[in-house]
Amino acid sequence: MTVTMGVAIGIGLLALVFIYIGCLLWKKEKITLLHSYHYDKVSPSDKKVFCKISGRGVIFIGIGLLVTAIIIDITDSAISFIAFALGFAVGLASLIYAGVKYNRQ
């Protein structure tokens, strides 16, 4: 096994963790996976939509990591950083949007 393959496997496993946590947040509404100050002002009526948007944001980060791992394994190129950056930017924007919109009183 080459070093690059090991890196790709490590990033891929991390990606699966992010995707799993995102699914728990979105589908099971496990809002407590986030730190309490991220959801302490979310009203009970907005909890479902907050979890949906936040969960999808975490999943986007995981997908960006997964695509990065695949590109690293195939090409051994730093171009894979673009996939990570896009996934992270979309995921972070989604998390910020959910926090700004629903974590207010």
N, C-alpha and C positions, 0 to 999 in steps of 0.2 A: 504494500500500500504506500502510495506516495504521500508526501506532506500535503499536497493540494487536495487529494482525495479526503484526507483526514479533516482538513479545514472545511471542505464541503459537507462532510457528514456532520460535523459539529454545528455548523450553521443551519443545516437542514433539521437537526433535532431541536435546536432553539426555535426555528420557525414553526415546527409542529407544536411546541409548547405555547407559543403565542396564538396560534390558530385555535388550539384547544381552550385556552383561557377566554379568547374572544367568543367562542361558541357558548361557553358556560355563561358568560356575561349577557350575550344576546338571547339565546334560547331559554336558558334556565333562570334568567334575571338575577344572577348572583352578584348583586350590586356591591356586596361587601368585599369583592375581589379588588375593588378600588379603595384608595385611602378615604377615610370618612369625610375629609374636607372637600373631596371631589363630588360628593353626593348629599351632604348634610342638609342642603336647602332644596333638594328635589322633592316636589310634592308627590304624594302617593299616586295621583292621577297621571303624572308625567313619568313615573318610574319605568313603565314599559317602553316608551319611546326613547327615553334616555339610555336605557340598557341596550336597545337595538342599535342606536347610533354609535354608542361607545364600543359595543361589541364588534360592530363592523369595522370601526377604526383600528382596533387591536388585530382583527383578522387581516386587514390590509397590510399592516406592518409585518405580520407573519408571512403573508404571500410574497411581499417584497423580499424577505429573507430567503424564502424557499426558491424563488426565481434566481436570486443571487447565488445560492448553493448550486443550483443546476448549471448556471453559466460558468461558475468557477470550475466545476467538475468537467465540463465539456471543453471550455476554451482556455482555462488557466490564465484568464485575463482580468485586468483591473476594471474593464468595462462593466463588470458585474456590479460595481458600485452604483451605477445609474439605476439599476433595478431596485437596489436597496433604498436609494435616495427617493425615488418616486413612491415606493410603498410606504416609506416612513413619512414623507410629506403629506400624502393623502390621509394616512392613518392619524397623524398628529392633528391635521386640520379638522378631521371628523371629531376627534376627542375634544379639541378646543371649542368647536361649534356646539357640541352637546353641553359642555360645561358652562359656556357663556349663556346659552339659550335657556337651560333648564335648572341650573344650580344658582338661582336667584330668588329673592323674595320681594 
